[in-house]
Amino acid sequence: MTRMVNCIKLGKEAPGLERPTYPGDLGQRIFDAVSEEAWKSWIQHQTMLMNEYRLSPINAKDRKFLEEEMEKFFFGDGPSKIEGFTPETK
């Protein structure tokens, strides 16, 4: 049976993550309050951040930046805007 969470990002009950996807206290908060759908949205946003700012997960400064962005994405005012980025329109 699927584990349900009251997703803080979507504002509704939705299927939760199967397991913690990030270490530490932040990872536990995400596991407890973030849905699988919202996590996938973060992965897309994180990929965009890494590509636009040329971040490397090997670099401690870049990892710290991504962790701060993750905190804002789920528990803060939302994701930071990427300078000069304009989403494609169809």
ABEGO torsion letter per residue (X at the ends): XBBBBBBAAAGBBBBBBABBABBEAAAAAAAAABBAAAAAAAAAAAAAAAAAAGBBAABAAAAAAAAAAAAAAAABAEBBBBBGBBBBBX
